[in-house]
Amino acid sequence: MLTQIKGLHHVTSIASDAVRNNAFFTDALGLRRVKKTVNFDSPDVYHLYYGDEQGTPGTVMTHFPFARAARGRPGTGEVGETVFAVPQGSLDFWADRLADRAEDLARVDHFGESRLSFRSDDGEAFALSESADDNRDPWTGNGVGADHAIRGFRGATMRLADTGAMAELLTFMGYQKSDTRDGVTRYVIEGGNPADTIDLAQASGVREAQQGAGSVHHIAFAVEDRAAQLAVRRALTDTGHAVTPVIDRDYFWAIYFRTPGGVLFEIATNEPGFDRDEDTAHLGEALKLPSQHEHLRSALEGHLQPLG
């Protein structure tokens, strides 16, 4: 069993419009944009990162806003819901705040947690989960006070045709089964960051998901540094997983592999962080380009939608 994984690092999804995406996460959800860069493989598309003040691993939601991307089709083999932690007693505030900014709002009880589920304008599924003991310092610079502000991720739910292989993989990664209710099994990892929960939802007979706007592209798990990442990579390859070489993503080092259930996993380092090329006070303000795309700056600044 692996001991290096410390919970979630980030979740990356697809959007259909950069301006609307930026407004939803900063204005509606009150998160900080901590990086404005581009997709390494498609530099004419933004890669936008939102999180707490520093972009702490376990708080960062990221998006590739492909202009006019068709909406994805929900189904099996995907992350079906991304869950943020909020303070106890704050859901009334969020229900009011999101009433005209999100879709399909609903109050639910999930493993004894009070939640507000909702969808973005792209149809992406989220939930806010009340937590009485999440002591992370929130970002409050976008008009949401500390008594209500998002702390970071609580976890995520994966919707699978068969949860067996994924359960084995999570157990190998250091997660422990904690409970099963209504066809959903919860796995929790100890000793890491507060984004420590993965729920597996059995959805037999449901068609496979088709990725598009509103779909999670991949989910990333955190390790402290490159040494821990290499140890994880060796262990995964030794057990038969086809893992990519280590890739420099400027703000973390990454490896990827496709899981048996179809979900794309990433293992990302906590180092070097989002302040490697911007002062913390100005994170997310300037367009930052990977070195291999710096020669395209003039063209990209003319092409990409202004975000402010």
Buried (B, 14 or more C-beta within 10 A) or exposed (E): EBEBBBBBBBBBBBBBBBEBBBBBBBBBBBBBBBBBBBBBEEBBBBBBBBBBBBBBBBBBBBBBBBEEBEBBBBBBBBBBBBBBBBBEEBBEBBBEBBEEBBEEBEEEEBBEBBBBBBBBBBBBBBBBBBBEEBEBEBBBEBEBEEEBBBBBBBBBBBBBBBBEEBBEBBBBBBBEEEEBEEEBBBBBBEEBBBBBBBBBBBBEEBEEBBBBBBBBBBBBBBBBEBEBBBBBBEBBEEEEBEBEEBEEBBBBBBBBBBBBBBBBBBBBBBBEBBBEBBEEEEBBBEBBBBEEBEEBEEEBEEEBEEBE
